[in-house]
Amino acid sequence: MANIRSLICLLTGHVDHGKSQIIESISGINIIQKEAGRITQTIYAVNVSIEKIEDIAGYLLKNMKYKINIPGFLLIDSPGHSAFSNLRKRGGSIADIGIVVIDVNEGIMPQTKEAVEILKNHKTPFIIALNKIDNIPGWKSNKNSSILDNVNKQAESVKNYLDTKLYEIVGKLYDLGFNAERFDRVEDYTKQLAIIPISAKTKEGIPELLMVLTGLAQKYLEKNLAVETDKPAKGVILEVRDEKGLGVVLDTIVYDGTLNVNDNIVIASLEEPIITKVRSLISLKNNVNSVRAAASVKISAPNIDYVIPGMPFRALDSEKNIERIKKELKAEIKEVVIETEKKGIIVKADSLGSLEALISILKGKNIKIRTATIGEITKKDISRAESEEDAIYRIIIGFNVKNVKHENVKIITSNVIYKLVEDYDKWEKEKKAELESIKLQKIKKPCKLRIMPGYVFRQNNPAVVGVEVMEGIVLEGTPLMKKDGSKITGVKSIQNNGKNAEKAVKGEQVAIALPNVTVGRQIVEGDILISDFTENEFKKLKEVKDYLNHEEIELLKEIAVIKRKQNSIWGL
């Protein structure tokens, strides 16, 4: 039988921007006081009925032109992006819509960007709750007025402050690829993000937030909310935890069908799927016999110690379907886990959802991935990274896994995805600069010399003359040519103030030994000599020209002109 399920609504954003307090304001359930440091450590999901929503926002909902069919919201409060990322199903997220919570005074923070990035990758629509307006200097609260009336009644300085902060966020969202506007100014909800100013503390703006959510759900998402409640459940494992009195339990979201006590369920894993039987179901600390989508529920069952967060599960209606379900679950895992022999970095994560989110962000930055798997960093991972020919790929990055040290492999770990990617970007830049520096040391640099009149110390065998380095760097062994392109010889040795030197730089005057030439024949005093390059050497210099200074690049252009006159195809 087809039914409309509750809207699955994920609250996400930077730590301490007020996600939990918004859920408390809507549901009346106390979340924050129970948590260490008043920061949510575990994922919470609360079902809120449409009757509760109508109690809060009824006067706004009555103005809607269409009937409200949704039974309510399943509000999910995520403590961080590990659990947030686990809200996935094949082809996207189990969340129908997201609320990105932003502190009006702090604006968009790194974790906000990360949350937006993951929602974007999952193609999950979202709105912005611009929270903590009661903390705006000079703000005067009025719980009995609409948020727009409240804003209009504020002092001009307060209104200007709110507008400034709001449009700072609009600008940053535009940089992230989104058009956004305050909710009452949105012309097309399919093309613009709605920003609702709220205070979770005073409950100002909460009715408008619920109105926008309900309107979007009813107008654009109702087809997605149709479920067959008499079918076996489909769900996802959010977290695996050891709970006093129950042992190991699974925190799950059932997003389709119905789950019953004594149902057999198949849970995906990295190897063969795990098959177990539901011993009990716990919803809001109460034992229940069944749950219907959409619902948050704890599952107690045997043999679940090695279940991995983020994994999908299915309830079995018949033993006949077990092989088909196993095959489907294996295919779903294969879509995320990368096992390849191509070049690239190695990626590890603690859960399937985290791995998928990390892969998505790395691929968005065009970072090549050789393997991406779930679990701790192993000797095999290190050996694989160490075997990379290109040093830029001798790195392992791990999300929510233990760090290990290795002499030849760089290992970066973090429990925050944006920090992990940030640290990787920094290391990559430093490593590339180091490799280019090594490369440059092995490559001949361009130089231009002038034979100084009156400084011929020997005419031949070899000729020894005093030169001024006009441009670049001259090294022992540098081949030289004249300005017309005729080849002369190579620099046999360099002396600076009577001492042997490996190189001489612009502005220095040194003596150089030139074999196989005679002063007065091939060269004369006052001649300009320029470094000569083979076409292959010239190509290598072009590859690293970002690390050459302006004068060196101009000199290379001069050399290219000389070579082209000799019917060469060179160019810079």
Secondary structure, 3 states (H helix, E strand, C coil): CEEECCEEEEEEECCCCCHHHHHHHHHCCCCHHHCHHHCCCCCEEEEEEHHHHHHHHHHHHCCCCCCCCCCEEEEEECCCHHHHHCCEECCEECCCEEEEEEECCCCCCHHHHHHHHHHHHCCCCEEEEEECHHHCCCCCCCCCCCHHHHHHHCCHHHHHHHHHHHHHHHHHHHHCCCCEEEHHHCCCCCCCEEEEECCCCCCCCHHHHHHHHHHHHHHHHHHHHEEECCCECEEEEEEEEEECCCEEEEEEEEEECEEECCCEEEECCCCCCEEEECCEEEECCEEECEEECCEEEEEECCCCCCCCCCCEEEECCCHHHHHHHHHHHHHHHHHHCEECCCCCEEEEECCHHHHHHHHHHHHHCCCCEEEEEECCCCHHHHHHHHCCCCHHHCEEEEECCCCCCCCCCEEEEECCHHHHHHHHHHHHHHHHHHHHHHHHHHCCCCEEEEEEEEEEEECCCCEEEEEEEEEEEEECCCEEEECCCCEEEECCEEEECCEEECEEECCCEEEEEECCCCECCCECCCCEEEECCCHHHHHHHHHCHHHCCHHHHHHHHHHHHHHHHCCCCCCC
